[in-house]
C-alpha cells in the first residue's frame, strides 16, 4: 500500500469515527430536547400552582400563604408574646 493509500485509509477511518460521534451527539441532543420540554412544562405547572390561593382555586382559605409567614415562622410563640407589649408601649 502506498503512502497516499495509507493516508487516505487513515482519513477515512477518522471520518467514520466522526460520523459515529455526530450520530451519538444527535441522539443525545434529541433526548436533552425532550427532557427540556418536559421540565419546561413542569415549571409552568408549578408556577401556576404557586400562584393559586383560595380566591382563584378550590383551595380552602387555610391554605393561603400569609404575607409575613416567613418572618413569623422564625419567631416562636414566646418571642411574639414578649414583643406584643413592646409594640403597645411604643405606640
C-alpha positions as CSV (number, residue, x, y, z in Angstrom):
1,X,0.0,0.0,0.0
2,X,1.4,3.4,-1.0
3,X,1.8,6.3,1.4
4,X,-1.1,8.0,-0.2
5,X,-3.3,5.0,0.2
6,X,-2.4,4.7,3.8
7,X,-3.1,8.4,4.4
8,X,-6.4,8.0,2.6
9,X,-7.3,4.9,4.7
10,X,-6.4,6.8,7.9
11,X,-8.5,9.8,6.9
12,X,-11.5,7.5,6.0
13,X,-11.2,5.9,9.4
14,X,-11.2,9.3,11.1
15,X,-14.2,10.4,9.1
16,X,-16.1,7.2,10.1
17,X,-15.3,7.9,13.8
18,X,-16.5,11.5,13.4
19,X,-19.7,10.4,11.7
20,X,-20.3,7.9,14.6
21,X,-19.6,10.7,17.2
22,X,-22.0,13.1,15.4
23,X,-24.7,10.4,15.3
24,X,-24.3,9.9,19.1
25,X,-24.4,13.7,19.7
26,X,-27.6,14.0,17.6
27,X,-29.3,11.3,19.7
28,X,-28.1,13.0,22.9
29,X,-29.4,16.3,21.8
30,X,-32.8,14.8,20.9
31,X,-33.0,13.3,24.4
32,X,-32.0,16.6,26.0
33,X,-34.6,18.5,24.0
34,X,-37.3,16.0,25.2
35,X,-36.1,16.5,28.8
36,X,-36.1,20.2,28.5
37,X,-39.6,20.2,27.1
38,X,-40.8,18.1,30.0
39,X,-39.1,20.3,32.5
40,X,-40.5,23.5,30.9
41,X,-44.0,22.0,31.2
42,X,-43.4,21.1,34.8
43,X,-42.1,24.6,35.6
44,X,-45.3,26.1,34.1
45,X,-47.4,23.8,36.2
46,X,-45.5,24.6,39.4
47,X,-45.6,28.3,38.7
48,X,-49.4,28.1,38.1
49,X,-49.8,26.1,41.3
50,X,-47.7,28.6,43.3
51,X,-50.0,31.4,42.3
52,X,-53.1,29.7,43.5
53,X,-54.9,30.6,46.6
54,X,-58.5,30.4,47.9
55,X,-59.5,33.3,45.7
56,X,-58.6,31.7,42.4
57,X,-58.9,27.9,43.1
58,X,-60.9,25.4,45.1
59,X,-58.3,25.5,47.9
60,X,-59.6,26.4,51.4
61,X,-58.6,29.8,52.9
62,X,-56.5,28.0,55.5
63,X,-54.0,27.0,52.7
64,X,-53.4,30.6,51.7
65,X,-49.9,31.8,52.4
66,X,-49.6,34.6,54.9
67,X,-47.9,37.9,53.9
68,X,-45.3,37.7,56.7
69,X,-45.3,33.9,57.1
70,X,-41.5,33.8,56.6
71,X,-40.9,36.3,59.4
72,X,-43.4,34.8,61.7
73,X,-42.1,31.3,61.1
74,X,-38.7,32.3,62.5
75,X,-40.2,33.6,65.8
76,X,-41.6,31.3,68.4
77,X,-44.9,32.0,70.2
78,X,-42.9,33.1,73.3
79,X,-41.0,35.7,71.3
80,X,-44.2,37.0,69.7
81,X,-45.9,37.2,73.2
82,X,-42.9,39.2,74.5
83,X,-42.9,41.5,71.6
84,X,-46.6,42.4,71.8
85,X,-46.3,44.5,75.0
86,X,-43.3,46.3,73.5
87,X,-45.3,47.2,70.4
88,X,-48.2,48.5,72.5
89,X,-46.0,50.7,74.7
90,X,-44.1,52.1,71.7
91,X,-47.4,53.5,70.3
